[in-house]
Amino acid sequence: MRRKTTEFIGNNIKYFIIAPLLTIAESSTELLLPFLMGRIVDDGLNAENSRNVLYIGLWMIGISLLGLLLGIFSARTSAKASQGYGFNLRQAMFRQIQTFSFADIDTFSTASLVNRCTMDVRQIQDAVMQIIRMLVRAPTLLIVSMVICIRLHAGLSIVYWLAIPALLATLFVIMRITKPFFSAMRTRSDALNACVQENMIAIRVVKTFVRSNYEKEKFRRANDALTDTSIGASIRIALMHPCSTVIFNLATIALYWFGGHLVGSGALLSGALLSYVAYLNNILFSVMMFNMVLTRLSRTKPCLTRCMEVLNYESSIRSENGGEPSSMQGAIRFEHVSFSYPGAQRSGSVLEDICISVKPGEFIAVVGPTGVGKTTFVNLIPRFYDPVEGRIFIDGKELRTWDLGSLRQHIGVVLQNNILFSGTVRDNLRWGAPTATDEELLEAARDAQAHEFILHLPDGLDTVIEQGGTNVSGGQRQRLCIARALLKKPCILILDDSTSALDSITERRIFDTFYQKYRNTTVLLVAQRISSVQNADRIIVLDGRRICAVGTHAELLQNCGIYQAIYDSQQEGSEADGGRRQ
């Protein structure tokens, strides 16, 4: 079901009602002032009646103060309405993004999603604020001022009947030539954000390869593109003020010219002419406010479109039913599974016709040359992606029939990129079990060979981890991520090359713990080193997008040339390293 923009008003409906009413009341006070100003001239100054001047002047001061109070409350309620709308919109977008699959996030790009949730929502907030204030204020001032002008002198109204179309035509042309720039600015902003984000994430690589100058040039190009587009929009928008000023001044001159003749002939009082000029300014200013709202809307429309694209996007991976399985044994079965990444043609398939069954509690290793789809193979199990062809079963149930939340709750994953979040060591470990006690945390750390180095940290479990875990080593990050996954007590544990930064002794201790304590857990280990997998119950060898062999270490050495070639190359590398050390 498509989302509607009005649904994000939510519980802020009272502010959306009160704010316009206060704005109307505030505008009413402004409409009284020109009338009273004319009365001061006609009934006070021209009549030489100082008492009327004082009396009407006090009324004007009182009405001005009332208008000030109404304006303050109107601005306050308008701000609450717009901020509440932005809050609800951001919340809805973030919740929607959490349902996205990896492929969905790739479709939008991370930088674009960040921009949509921040800058675009901010633009929409500002637009809502202006709409509440100006779109109510402008019609009130325009209609009432026009009626009063006609009542003061109908003949003079020809001035604003000529000025308004001229002003509208000018503003329409300027908006028409400016609109494309606003859409382009959002695209350029996404590109700039992507450039900054990529640089910050990979700053160590940039410095290692001495590519700072290249990154500066790339950023300069993205920044120049955004700046040029912004300048183009600003130059065109800047034309509004001088054009409007010219029309304002011409209308005022015409009014004084014709009105002066009427005052001279006695057909119009001088105070009435002064009021007429003020009301004419209200009329033209109201048209300007309409234009400002329309300009804001033209800038906001691309932002709203981008936000609604996210909200109305149907995730490519979702639960087919609401079933909540109570338990999982860990049996896995692939039936003729093929997969290619979104946008790739059949020739770009990563996996083809994969058929394999895994028993509960088996320790399965996945090896093969680089780029054959080992990570993709294990990513299909927690439904990070769905296969293009074929089916996957867990405990005899087709994967799509499992509730996504329950499915992933039963599966522990340690990814290639070991991500830690800003917070303490305890906070990071409790991602696996939010209610875990310190004893449970340390037990999982002990199983992941992280216990010793945690105790040696300055504050132990309370040691602060910087964003991305930059203040711990690669091996420490891997062990913390393994401990975090173990705390889930998963039925299926996926280790995607997650011990590559560990020495062979530490790695062997971790796997020995798995064999002893986690015999009921189905483990899938993606690894590059044969020494990491040779004790697995079975080893899957991937090559050419297919499974080319399955067996134990000893069986594969006898029957699988690819496995034997990998083993021999690593043995030769070990011997060469040993010779160099000698």
Phi, psi and omega per residue, in radians:
M1 nan 2.297 -3.106
R2 -1.274 2.434 3.140
R3 -1.414 2.602 3.089
K4 -1.899 2.561 -3.094
T5 -1.149 -0.459 -3.093
T6 -1.295 -0.308 -3.056
E7 -1.232 -0.254 -3.116
F8 -1.518 0.012 3.012
I9 -1.130 -0.743 3.033
G10 0.944 -2.348 -3.097
N11 -1.396 0.154 3.083
N12 -1.633 0.215 -3.075
I13 -1.006 -0.617 -3.121
K14 -1.100 -0.645 3.116
Y15 -1.237 -0.600 3.103
F16 -1.202 -0.354 3.088
I17 -1.581 -0.799 -3.057
I18 -1.214 -0.709 -3.074
A19 -1.029 -0.820 3.095
P20 -1.105 -0.651 3.129
L21 -1.110 -0.739 3.092
L22 -1.134 -0.631 3.122
T23 -1.153 -0.704 3.089
I24 -1.095 -0.764 3.124
A25 -1.101 -0.724 3.110
E26 -1.093 -0.748 3.133
S27 -1.109 -0.599 3.137
S28 -1.093 -0.668 3.106
T29 -1.137 -0.647 3.112
E30 -1.159 -0.594 -3.122
L31 -1.240 -0.422 3.131
L32 -1.341 -0.521 -3.018
L33 -1.101 -0.816 3.111
P34 -1.063 -0.655 3.117
F35 -1.086 -0.796 -3.140
L36 -1.194 -0.563 3.097
M37 -1.122 -0.720 3.065
G38 -1.129 -0.651 3.111
R39 -1.129 -0.649 3.098
I40 -1.054 -0.742 -3.127
V41 -1.188 -0.871 -3.043
D42 -1.323 -0.808 -3.049
D43 -1.616 -0.199 -3.118
G44 -1.968 -1.204 -3.058
L45 -1.196 -0.888 -3.119
N46 -1.146 -0.591 3.130
A47 -1.515 0.005 -3.119
E48 0.927 0.765 -3.114
N49 -2.006 1.641 -3.088
S50 -1.143 -0.471 -3.140
R51 -1.134 -0.741 3.108
N52 -1.126 -0.652 3.117
V53 -1.066 -0.818 3.138
L54 -1.138 -0.781 -3.085
Y55 -1.112 -0.848 -3.121
I56 -1.215 -0.623 3.108
G57 -1.081 -0.712 3.091
L58 -1.112 -0.705 3.075
W59 -1.043 -0.742 -3.139
M60 -1.105 -0.722 3.105
I61 -1.092 -0.778 3.139
G62 -1.092 -0.761 3.135
I63 -1.160 -0.642 3.113
S64 -1.114 -0.742 3.114
L65 -1.142 -0.679 3.092
L66 -1.108 -0.743 3.092
G67 -1.072 -0.644 3.104
L68 -1.106 -0.798 3.127
L69 -1.108 -0.776 3.126
L70 -1.092 -0.651 3.118
G71 -1.138 -0.698 3.122
I72 -1.099 -0.837 -3.130
F73 -1.182 -0.624 3.108
S74 -1.119 -0.781 3.126
A75 -1.119 -0.674 -3.120
R76 -1.140 -0.841 -3.133
T77 -1.208 -0.601 3.088
S78 -1.124 -0.696 3.112
A79 -1.123 -0.731 3.111
K80 -1.104 -0.707 3.138
A81 -1.125 -0.835 -3.087
S82 -1.212 -0.718 3.124
Q83 -1.166 -0.664 3.089
G84 -1.126 -0.682 3.098
Y85 -1.103 -0.801 3.128
G86 -1.101 -0.679 3.115
F87 -1.057 -0.850 -3.126
N88 -1.127 -0.663 3.139
L89 -1.161 -0.774 3.109
R90 -1.078 -0.771 3.138
Q91 -1.039 -0.794 -3.117
A92 -1.107 -0.715 -3.134
M93 -1.158 -0.763 -3.132
F94 -1.116 -0.734 3.092
R95 -1.078 -0.683 3.137
Q96 -1.153 -0.721 -3.130
I97 -1.104 -0.566 3.131
Q98 -1.131 -0.349 3.109
T99 -1.521 -0.152 -3.067
F100 -1.240 2.514 2.993
S101 -1.443 3.021 3.079
F102 -1.002 -0.704 -3.127
A103 -1.128 -0.668 3.134
D104 -1.127 -0.739 3.134
I105 -1.138 -0.663 3.081
D106 -1.108 -0.580 -3.137
T107 -1.087 -0.757 -3.112
F108 -1.523 -0.605 -2.990
S109 1.469 2.496 -3.108
T110 -1.077 -0.772 -3.111
A111 -1.061 -0.718 3.137
S112 -1.146 -0.718 3.131
L113 -1.126 -0.694 3.091
V114 -1.096 -0.766 -3.133
N115 -1.111 -0.704 -3.131
R116 -1.150 -0.662 -3.104
C117 -1.357 -0.280 -3.081
T118 -2.003 -1.308 -3.046
M119 -1.120 -0.756 -3.119
D120 -1.145 -0.744 3.123
V121 -1.136 -0.628 3.098
R122 -1.088 -0.738 3.095
Q123 -1.067 -0.728 -3.138
I124 -1.149 -0.716 3.094
Q125 -0.994 -0.845 -3.128
D126 -1.088 -0.670 3.124
A127 -1.137 -0.735 3.111
V128 -1.061 -0.710 3.108
M129 -1.045 -0.819 -3.127
Q130 -1.173 -0.676 -3.126
I131 -1.097 -0.800 -3.122
I132 -1.078 -0.729 -3.075
R133 -1.397 -0.970 -2.958
M134 -1.441 -0.603 -3.074
L135 -1.288 -0.241 3.011
V136 -1.678 -0.734 -3.100
R137 -1.143 -0.781 -3.059
A138 -1.078 -0.884 3.130
P139 -1.080 -0.638 -3.140
T140 -1.083 -0.875 3.139
L141 -1.138 -0.716 -3.078
L142 -1.125 -0.925 -3.038
I143 -1.171 -0.843 -3.098
V144 -1.144 -0.710 3.141
S145 -1.122 -0.696 3.119
M146 -1.132 -0.733 3.120
V147 -1.097 -0.772 -3.133
I148 -1.130 -0.708 3.123
C149 -1.074 -0.741 3.127
I150 -1.119 -0.679 3.137
R151 -1.213 -0.601 3.115
L152 -1.212 -0.823 3.084
H153 -2.903 1.896 -3.043
A154 -1.124 -0.579 -3.074
G155 -1.138 -0.609 -3.122
L156 -1.256 -0.274 -3.098
S157 -1.122 -0.262 3.106
I158 -1.065 -0.450 -3.131
V159 -1.096 -0.894 -3.112
Y160 -1.335 -0.401 3.052
W161 -1.158 -0.448 3.064
L162 -1.531 -0.633 -3.068
A163 -1.239 -0.692 -3.063
I164 -1.092 -0.871 3.112
P165 -1.053 -0.660 3.135
A166 -1.110 -0.745 3.129
L167 -1.150 -0.782 -3.133
L168 -1.089 -0.748 -3.129
A169 -1.101 -0.737 3.136
T170 -1.094 -0.814 -3.101
L171 -1.174 -0.621 3.131
F172 -1.109 -0.750 3.140
V173 -1.109 -0.767 -3.130
I174 -1.110 -0.752 3.130
M175 -1.124 -0.673 -3.097
R176 -1.090 -0.697 -3.104
I177 -1.451 -0.220 -3.115
T178 -1.648 -0.493 -3.013
K179 -0.921 -0.793 -3.122
P180 -1.053 -0.501 -3.120
F181 -1.177 -0.577 -3.122
F182 -1.163 -0.718 3.093
S183 -1.145 -0.713 -3.138
A184 -1.139 -0.603 -3.140
M185 -1.079 -0.674 3.139
R186 -1.146 -0.720 3.120
T187 -1.136 -0.758 3.119
R188 -1.122 -0.651 3.125
S189 -1.127 -0.717 3.066
D190 -1.021 -0.780 -3.113
A191 -1.121 -0.694 3.128
L192 -1.165 -0.756 3.107
N193 -1.067 -0.721 3.124
A194 -1.084 -0.694 3.140
C195 -1.115 -0.811 -3.137
V196 -1.145 -0.779 -3.104
Q197 -1.085 -0.791 -3.135
E198 -1.099 -0.709 -3.138
N199 -1.144 -0.742 -3.116
M200 -1.169 -0.681 -3.133
I201 -1.183 -0.669 -3.041
A202 -1.855 0.461 -3.039
I203 -1.046 -0.596 -3.137
R204 -1.183 -0.672 3.096
V205 -1.159 -0.720 3.133
V206 -1.021 -0.795 -3.115
K207 -1.258 -0.619 3.140
T208 -1.093 -0.736 -3.105
F209 -1.624 0.144 3.108
V210 0.897 0.922 -3.102
R211 -1.916 0.389 -3.120
S212 -1.055 -0.716 -3.129
N213 -1.117 -0.694 3.097
Y214 -1.101 -0.771 3.139
E215 -1.144 -0.650 3.091
K216 -1.093 -0.734 -3.142
E217 -1.162 -0.706 3.113
K218 -1.100 -0.755 3.102
F219 -1.127 -0.696 -3.134
R220 -1.065 -0.726 3.141
R221 -1.113 -0.775 3.127
A222 -1.153 -0.691 3.135
N223 -1.181 -0.715 3.109
D224 -1.087 -0.727 -3.136
A225 -1.077 -0.783 3.114
L226 -1.158 -0.748 -3.128
T227 -1.098 -0.794 -3.136
D228 -1.068 -0.748 3.132
T229 -1.148 -0.729 3.134
S230 -1.132 -0.714 3.115
I231 -1.119 -0.731 3.106
G232 -1.017 -0.754 3.114
A233 -1.184 -0.740 -3.092
S234 -1.131 -0.700 3.138
I235 -1.063 -0.751 -3.117
R236 -1.237 -0.691 3.095
I237 -1.141 -0.610 -3.116
A238 -1.113 -0.370 3.123
L239 -1.172 -0.368 -3.073
M240 -1.075 -0.785 -3.040
H241 -1.127 -0.898 3.133
P242 -1.115 -0.671 3.123
C243 -1.113 -0.760 3.133
S244 -1.159 -0.660 3.139
T245 -1.115 -0.724 3.104
V246 -1.044 -0.807 -3.128
I247 -1.155 -0.705 3.091
F248 -1.014 -0.856 -3.070
N249 -1.163 -0.719 3.110
L250 -1.093 -0.727 3.127
A251 -1.136 -0.685 -3.135
T252 -1.171 -0.732 3.114
I253 -1.083 -0.783 3.127
A254 -1.073 -0.696 -3.121
L255 -1.154 -0.761 3.112
Y256 -1.159 -0.621 -3.133
W257 -1.127 -0.964 -3.116
F258 -1.261 -0.682 3.135
G259 -1.148 -0.633 3.117
G260 -1.065 -0.701 3.095
H261 -1.114 -0.692 3.133
L262 -1.168 -0.684 3.103
V263 -1.133 -0.709 -3.139
G264 -1.120 -0.587 -3.136
S265 -1.503 -0.066 3.129
G266 1.472 0.092 -3.120
A267 -1.397 -0.236 -3.108
L268 -2.580 2.385 3.099
L269 -1.330 2.618 -3.104
S270 -1.119 -0.652 3.094
G271 -1.147 -0.637 3.116
A272 -1.143 -0.659 3.097
L273 -1.123 -0.724 3.110
L274 -1.073 -0.752 3.085
S275 -1.100 -0.683 -3.121
Y276 -1.070 -0.764 3.129
V277 -1.073 -0.733 3.139
A278 -1.119 -0.729 3.128
Y279 -1.204 -0.600 3.067
L280 -1.089 -0.725 3.086
N281 -1.088 -0.653 3.064
N282 -1.058 -0.728 -3.118
I283 -1.115 -0.870 -3.117
L284 -1.186 -0.639 3.093
F285 -1.129 -0.620 3.094
S286 -1.116 -0.704 3.083
V287 -1.092 -0.677 3.098
M288 -1.110 -0.700 3.116
M289 -1.116 -0.713 3.058
F290 -0.993 -0.763 -3.130
N291 -1.122 -0.721 3.124
M292 -1.071 -0.701 3.103
V293 -1.123 -0.781 -3.129
L294 -1.134 -0.648 3.088
T295 -1.110 -0.799 3.108
R296 -1.057 -0.724 -3.137
L297 -1.140 -0.660 3.128
S298 -1.180 -0.554 3.071
R299 -1.335 -0.528 -3.056
T300 -1.489 -0.461 -3.070
K301 -0.972 -0.817 3.082
P302 -1.045 -0.649 3.129
C303 -1.133 -0.784 3.137
L304 -1.125 -0.699 3.111
T305 -1.062 -0.752 -3.128
R306 -1.155 -0.682 3.114
C307 -1.182 -0.731 -3.130
M308 -1.214 -0.483 3.042
E309 -1.048 -0.730 3.116
V310 -1.168 -0.811 -3.052
L311 -1.185 -0.570 -3.095
N312 -1.666 0.029 -3.136
Y313 -1.347 2.217 3.117
E314 -1.539 2.104 -3.134
S315 -1.012 2.426 -3.135
S316 -1.259 -0.257 3.120
I317 -2.226 2.067 3.118
R318 -2.635 2.816 -3.132
S319 -1.213 2.332 3.113
E320 -1.368 -0.449 3.054
N321 -2.510 3.042 -3.079
G322 -1.653 0.267 -3.103
G323 -1.082 2.458 -3.104
E324 -2.108 1.539 -3.111
P325 -1.025 2.405 -3.077
S326 -1.458 -0.390 -3.102
S327 -2.692 2.918 3.113
M328 -2.483 2.408 3.109
Q329 -1.589 -0.603 3.097
G330 1.868 0.218 3.064
A331 -1.343 2.362 -3.095
I332 -2.228 2.408 3.092
R333 -2.464 2.181 3.040
F334 -1.760 2.250 3.105
E335 -2.096 1.798 3.044
H336 0.892 0.878 -3.072
V337 -1.521 2.277 3.012
S338 -2.205 2.609 -3.112
F339 -2.598 2.448 2.960
S340 -2.450 2.607 -3.109
Y341 -1.265 2.646 -3.098
P342 -0.926 2.324 3.135
G343 1.607 -0.271 -3.138
A344 -1.433 2.537 3.067
Q345 -1.421 3.030 -3.113
R346 -0.993 -0.591 3.131
S347 -1.190 -0.290 3.139
G348 -1.702 0.336 3.138
S349 -1.071 2.471 3.118
V350 -1.607 -0.688 3.125
L351 -2.259 2.518 3.132
E352 -2.416 2.243 2.987
D353 0.886 0.924 3.135
I354 -1.454 2.140 3.087
C355 -2.270 2.103 -3.130
I356 -2.821 2.523 3.045
S357 -2.123 2.403 -3.140
V358 -2.140 2.251 3.138
K359 -1.445 2.704 3.084
P360 -1.017 2.339 3.097
G361 1.457 -0.007 3.108
E362 -1.280 2.561 3.017
F363 -1.799 1.866 -3.050
I364 -1.935 2.267 3.071
A365 -1.855 2.579 3.118
V366 -2.173 2.099 -3.126
V367 -2.276 2.990 3.119
G368 2.683 2.940 3.120
P369 -1.051 2.852 3.128
T370 -1.102 2.373 3.046
G371 1.461 0.259 -3.116
V372 -1.598 -0.040 3.072
G373 1.801 0.410 -3.116
K374 -1.131 -0.816 3.124
T375 -1.144 -0.707 3.117
T376 -1.066 -0.692 3.137
F377 -0.994 -0.871 -3.095
V378 -1.334 -0.441 3.117
N379 -1.201 -0.330 3.109
L380 -1.285 -0.414 -3.044
I381 -1.207 -0.805 3.076
P382 -1.502 0.224 3.120
R383 1.085 0.696 2.930
F384 -1.170 -0.528 2.993
Y385 -2.391 2.760 3.025
D386 -1.844 2.507 3.121
P387 -1.153 2.638 3.075
V388 -1.318 -0.658 3.111
E389 -2.378 2.738 3.095
G390 1.452 -3.127 -3.080
R391 -2.395 2.689 3.079
I392 -2.131 2.383 -3.116
F393 -2.114 2.488 2.951
I394 -2.177 2.155 -3.079
D395 0.949 0.628 3.092
G396 1.401 -0.027 3.139
K397 -1.838 2.300 3.139
E398 -1.011 2.383 -2.961
L399 -1.013 -0.635 -3.098
R400 -1.186 -0.295 -3.119
T401 -1.534 -0.143 3.086
W402 -1.389 2.503 2.977
D403 -1.148 2.273 -3.034
L404 -1.024 -0.793 -3.119
G405 -1.079 -0.772 3.141
S406 -1.180 -0.709 3.135
L407 -1.002 -0.890 -3.075
R408 -1.283 -0.399 3.078
Q409 -1.175 -0.496 -3.134
H410 -1.528 -0.111 -3.061
I411 -2.044 2.233 3.031
G412 -1.759 2.349 -3.087
V413 -2.264 2.272 2.970
V414 -2.013 1.903 -3.010
L415 -1.393 2.933 3.070
Q416 -1.050 -0.792 3.096
N417 -1.519 1.887 -3.061
N418 -1.402 1.790 -3.051
I419 -1.693 2.183 2.964
L420 -2.044 2.633 -3.075
F421 -1.835 2.730 3.079
S422 -1.107 2.359 -3.039
G423 2.511 -2.977 -3.141
T424 -1.478 2.956 3.033
V425 -1.029 -0.738 3.130
R426 -1.031 -0.783 3.141
D427 -1.039 -0.741 -3.110
N428 -1.186 -0.723 3.134
L429 -1.162 -0.615 -3.094
R430 -1.278 -0.038 2.934
W431 -1.040 -0.560 3.131
G432 -1.338 -0.529 3.138
A433 -2.718 1.677 -3.029
P434 -1.005 -0.455 -3.084
T435 -1.788 0.192 -3.071
A436 -1.128 2.468 3.066
T437 -1.410 2.922 3.107
D438 -1.073 -0.608 3.112
E439 -1.095 -0.737 3.133
E440 -1.177 -0.667 3.108
L441 -1.080 -0.790 -3.113
L442 -1.216 -0.558 3.091
E443 -1.148 -0.774 3.097
A444 -1.130 -0.669 3.094
A445 -1.107 -0.656 3.126
R446 -1.133 -0.734 3.121
D447 -1.123 -0.537 -3.135
A448 -1.635 0.175 -3.137
Q449 1.037 0.559 3.117
A450 -1.886 -0.109 -3.020
H451 -1.070 -0.793 -3.030
E452 -1.137 -0.838 -3.076
F453 -1.253 -0.472 3.062
I454 -1.114 -0.760 -3.130
L455 -1.154 -0.431 3.131
H456 -1.548 -0.095 3.057
L457 -1.178 2.702 -3.057
P458 -0.926 -0.742 -3.106
D459 -2.085 0.350 3.114
G460 1.029 -2.262 3.139
L461 -1.138 -0.343 -3.135
D462 -1.588 0.076 3.084
T463 -1.130 2.319 -3.095
V464 -1.382 2.250 3.051
I465 -1.692 2.242 3.105
E466 -1.318 2.847 -3.107
Q467 -0.981 2.225 -3.106
G468 1.438 -0.035 3.137
G469 1.225 0.619 -3.066
T470 -1.282 -0.247 -3.140
N471 -1.703 0.253 2.983
V472 -2.250 2.789 -3.093
S473 -1.307 2.931 3.119
G474 -1.059 -0.742 3.115
G475 -1.137 -0.671 3.104
Q476 -1.163 -0.695 3.082
R477 -1.041 -0.780 -3.119
Q478 -1.080 -0.750 -3.115
R479 -1.186 -0.662 3.080
L480 -1.126 -0.674 3.130
C481 -1.192 -0.659 3.087
I482 -1.135 -0.777 3.116
A483 -1.064 -0.700 3.124
R484 -1.070 -0.724 3.130
A485 -1.205 -0.664 -3.130
L486 -1.148 -0.538 -3.140
L487 -1.106 -0.393 3.089
K488 -1.222 -0.270 -3.000
K489 0.885 1.011 -3.025
P490 -1.278 2.671 2.999
C491 -1.407 -0.520 3.077
I492 -2.219 2.259 3.133
L493 -2.089 2.166 -3.138
I494 -1.927 2.134 3.128
L495 -2.039 1.810 -3.056
D496 -1.682 1.586 -3.132
D497 0.882 0.733 -2.967
S498 -1.617 0.130 3.062
T499 -2.162 0.328 -3.048
S500 -1.162 -0.432 -3.120
A501 -1.636 0.086 -3.090
L502 -1.746 2.628 3.034
D503 -1.283 2.827 -3.026
S504 -1.115 -0.541 -3.125
I505 -1.220 -0.814 3.130
T506 -1.110 -0.717 3.126
E507 -1.078 -0.757 -3.128
R508 -1.121 -0.668 3.108
R509 -1.107 -0.704 3.124
I510 -1.098 -0.824 -3.113
F511 -1.178 -0.602 3.069
D512 -1.073 -0.661 3.088
T513 -1.121 -0.718 3.108
F514 -1.047 -0.819 -3.110
Y515 -1.082 -0.581 -3.062
Q516 -1.518 -0.778 -2.979
K517 -1.775 -0.333 -3.019
Y518 -2.135 0.710 -3.131
R519 -1.144 -0.398 3.124
N520 -1.556 -0.020 3.130
T521 -1.710 2.251 3.044
T522 -1.343 2.116 -3.089
V523 -1.989 2.270 3.010
L524 -2.047 2.039 -3.063
L525 -1.978 2.060 2.994
V526 -1.634 2.190 -3.064
A527 -2.559 2.745 3.077
Q528 -1.742 -0.522 -3.058
R529 -1.594 2.253 3.109
I530 -1.102 -0.592 3.129
S531 -1.061 -0.395 -3.137
S532 -1.373 -0.399 -2.945
V533 -2.039 -0.090 -2.949
Q534 -1.187 -0.283 3.095
N535 -1.706 0.094 3.131
A536 -1.153 2.683 3.105
D537 -1.066 -0.766 3.071
R538 -2.530 2.664 3.123
I539 -2.140 2.235 3.072
I540 -1.697 2.227 3.106
V541 -1.869 2.071 3.111
L542 -1.775 2.415 3.065
D543 -2.822 2.415 3.112
G544 1.063 0.631 3.081
R545 1.256 0.107 -3.107
R546 -2.303 2.892 2.987
I547 -1.420 2.062 -3.111
C548 -1.739 -0.286 3.122
A549 -2.886 2.625 3.054
V550 -2.440 2.317 3.112
G551 3.017 -3.041 3.069
T552 -1.423 2.995 3.136
H553 -0.995 -0.826 -3.105
A554 -1.136 -0.739 -3.129
E555 -1.105 -0.754 -3.098
L556 -1.198 -0.583 3.078
L557 -1.094 -0.520 -3.138
Q558 -1.486 -0.607 -2.906
N559 -2.017 -0.200 -3.035
C560 -2.116 1.934 -3.108
G561 -1.123 -0.650 -3.126
I562 -1.137 -0.784 -3.141
Y563 -1.121 -0.724 -3.137
Q564 -1.136 -0.633 3.130
A565 -1.165 -0.712 3.116
I566 -1.119 -0.776 -3.131
Y567 -1.077 -0.821 -3.107
D568 -1.109 -0.722 -3.119
S569 -1.120 -0.645 3.122
Q570 -1.281 -0.621 3.085
Q571 -1.136 -0.726 3.109
E572 -1.116 -0.696 3.120
G573 -1.113 -0.671 3.135
S574 -1.155 -0.749 -3.141
E575 -1.139 -0.660 3.134
A576 -1.158 -0.721 3.101
D577 -1.097 -0.720 3.124
G578 -1.106 -0.712 3.121
G579 -1.103 -0.709 3.126
R580 -1.138 -0.650 -3.141
R581 -1.165 -0.604 3.110
Q582 -1.239 nan nan
